[in-house]
Amino acid sequence: MSVTPAKAPASDKLIVALDVPNAVAGLDLAGQIGDAVSFYKIGLGMLTGGGLALANELKQEHGKRIFLDMKLFDIGATVEAAVRGLTQFDIDFLTVHGDPHVVRAAMQGAAGSGTKILAVTILTSLDRGDLDDGLMIEGTPHDLVIERAGRAFEAGADGVIASPQEAADIRALPEAANRLIVTPGVRPDGADLGDQKRVASPAAAIANGADHIVVGRPVWKADKPRLAAQAIQSELAAL
């Protein structure tokens, strides 16, 4: 299915996650949504299903913005090389883990490109019990997210990924000036929370300081994805 040409720019505050099995399904979903969305996230789950090809087609042929959510983590030299290779796809956002050595390497790999590096603080599906299982230091997830965000900014990150519940405190950090905050874990009122544990509505996330919100299942699992996306856009426009 071809993607409907945009009649007017849709707000890029809404990023729809194309968490579907493969590029064919992703292109079909984008076709159903049409001009209601201008920004899409393609994640690790679609990497072996043609995710990079889909990113390239949506970007180059349909003028969409692309957030490639790879959450890269490795030694510095490997991260730098991987980021440099991915920038050839002209992607807008790319995620890496928020460890300072990873962020610094990613920024080197992205140098000279238009790709913004976003550092993952703590996944929005994790709570304190999960952090204990992973031997993470003591502290609430909220406090650890704020600390990791600050360190990622100091390492040069263009922005961070954090839940809507932490966005306001991250935005208040001196280091956050002119940096991006992108929030997954966003659920419209009445939507199923799924595996997300730190959530808020689209309007609340933006009001808390987020620049962009990421919404997946409430759009792509809807009977009418275009209408679901339009409802979120209307909620954001009313702020």
N, C-alpha and C positions, 0 to 999 in steps of 0.2 A: 504494500500500500504506500502510495506517495504521501509525503507530508504536506499538509495544506499550507500554502504560502501565508505568511503573516500579513494581515491588513493594517495592523497598528502594533507598535512594540508592546508586548506584555511586560508587566513589572518583573524585573529579574530578581526581586527579593525572594520569590518563590522558586526553589529548585526542586524539580520532581525526580525522585530516584527511580530509574528504570531497572528495578530489581526483578527482572523477568529472565527466563532461561537463556535466551540467545539474542543475537542481533536482529533476526527476522521478527521476533516478538517485540523487541524494543522499537523497531521502526514502525511496526503496526500500531503500537501504543502511541507513539509520537504522532502518527497520522490521525488517530482518533482525537487526540487532544488539540491538534492544530495550532492556531495562533493564540490559544489561551496560556501557553507556557513558552518562554524563550530560553530557559536554562534547564539543563538536565544533568543528573548525576549518573555515572556509570561506575559500578563497583567491582570488587574483586570476584564476586560470584559469576559475573559475565565474562571474565577475562578469557576463558577457554571457549566461550560461545560467540566469539567475534566482537567482543566489546570495543577493541581498538578500532576495528573497521567501522563499527557503528558510530563511535565518537567522531571519526574522520568524516563520515557521510553527513551526519547531522550538522557538523561545523561547516564543512566546505560547501555542501550542496543546499543546505536549508537555513544557514545563517544562525544556528542555535549556539548558545554558549555551553561549554562543557566543563563539568567538574569530574575529574577522574579520581576516584576514591580508592587508592591502592594501599594506603597506610604502610608505606615502605619502612622497613627496619633492617639494618645490616651494618657492617663496618662502613666507615666513612667513604672509602674509595668506591665501594660497590653502590652505595646510595647515590653518590655524585654521578657515576656513570649511568645508572638507571634513570635518574632524573633528566640528564642531558639527552638520553635517547628518547624519552617520552615527550620532551618539548617539541620534537619534530611534528607532533600531531596538532600543534597550535592550540593546546588545551588552555583553559582559563585558570582553573584551580587544580591542584594536585596535593593529596595528603601524604604526610609522613608521620611517623611516631614523634612525639614531642620531646624526646631526649635531646639535649642540646647538641651532642656530637652529630646526631642524625640531621637536625635542622641546619646546622652549619654546612654540612656536606651537601644537603639538598639545595641550599641557597647558591652554592658554588655551581652546582649542576644546572640551575635555572638561569644563571647569569646571562644577560643579553637577550633573554626571551621575554615573552609577555605572560609567562606562566607564574601564577601566584602560589607560593608554598604555604599550605595550611598545616599546622601542627595539631595532632590529636592529643588531647589531654588525658581524659579517662573515658572509655567507651560509655555511652549513655545506657547500655544494657547492664552495667555493673553496679553493684552496691557494696557496702562494707564487707559483707560476707565473702563476696567474690574476691575482693582485694586481700582479705586474710588468706584465702586459699592460694593466692598468687604471691604470698610473702611480701606484700607491699607494706611500707612503713605505716605506723599508726596515724590516725587523723580521719576526719570525715571525708567522704568523697568530695564534698563541696570545697573544703579547705585545700585538699590536694590538687583539685582542678585549678584553683586560683594560683597556687604555687607553681604548678607546671606551666600554666599559661604565661606567667611572668618570666619564667626561665626561657621559655620558647621565644618570647619577644626579645629578650636580651640576646639570644643566639641569632636573631635576625629574621624570624618568621614573619611573613606577610600577614598572617592571621592565625586563628586557632579554631578548632572544633570543640565545642562544649555544649552541654545541655542548656535549655532555656533557663533553668533554675540558677545557673551560675553566670549568665550573661551580664547581669547588672554589675556584679562585683568585679568581673573581668574588665568591663568597660571603664570602671572607676580607677583601674591601675594607671599610673603615669605612663607606663610603657605601652599602653594600649592606644595611645593617640595615633590616629591615622592608620590603625591596623584593623583587619577584618575579624568579625566574629560570625561564625556560621554554626547554626544550631540544628542538629538532628533531634530526634525525640520530640517532634512536634506533632500534635494530634488535634484535629478539629473537635469541637465539643461533640460528645457521643461516640467518637471513634474508638475502636478496640485498641488497647495499649500494646498488644502483641508482646514482644520481648523487651520493650522499653520500660525503664524504671524511673527515669527522671524526665518528666514531660511537662509540656505546657501547650496552650492554644497558640495558633499562628500570631494573633494580635498580641498576646502576652509576650511571646518571644521577641518580637520586634520592639515592643515597648520597653523590654528589659535591656535593650542595647544591641540586639543581633542585627547584622547587616543583611543576612540571608537566612532563610529557613529551608530545611530539607524535609520533604514529605514524600513518603513512598506508598505504603499499602493503602492508606485512605484514598489515594487517587487511582493507582493501577488495579486495585481489587474492586473498585466501584463499578456498578452496572454501567454507569455512563461517566467514564474518566474525565471527559471534557467538562461536564457540568460540575464534577467534584473540584476540578482545578479552578474553574471560574468562581465557585463559591469561596474558595480560599483567597483568590485575588480580590474579590469584593470585600472580604473581611479586612484585608490589608489596606485596600484603598480607603476604607472608612476611618482609618486611624487619624 
